[in-house]
């Protein structure tokens, strides 16, 4: 989950303002969770808590 970068990145929101990205790091992470969690659960895969073993939030 940390592949999207830190939620408090000072550049994340700037990239959105500059039009380089549509969503900031926190929004990308939430979208990824919303897209993948139902698929994994449908396959019977137990998904750990969103904050389990995370280096960055």
N, C-alpha and C positions, 0 to 999 in steps of 0.2 A: 504493500500500500504506500510505502514511502516513495515509490517511483514518481509521484506527482510533485514532490518537493514539499518544503515546509509551508504550513498554512500561514505563517507570519512573515513570509518572504516579502521584502520591500519591493521587489521587482514584479511579483505576480500580478498585482493590481495594475501596475504601470503597463504591463504587456497588454492587458485588456483595454486600458484607456487608449493605447497607441494603435489598437486594432490588430495586433499580432496574434492574439488569442481571443477566444470568445468567453472563456471561463477562467477564473483564477484557480490556484492549486486546490483549495478547499472544495470548491464547486466541482472540479474535475474528479476529485476523490469520491465525493458523494454520488456523482453520476455513475462512476464505475461500480460502486457498491450497489446502487439501485439497478443497474443493468445485469450484473453478474450473480448477485446473491440468489435471486429466484431460480436461475438456471442451475446453480450448484445444488440448491436444496431439492430441486426437482430430480436431480441425479442421485439424491440420497447422500450427498457430501455434507458433513457437519462443518459449518462455517464458524470460525472463532469470532470472538467479540471484535468490533472494529478497532478498539484501542489495545488489544492484547499484543504484547511484545513489540510495540511501536517505538521507534526512536524519535520520530517527529509527529506532531499532530497538526 
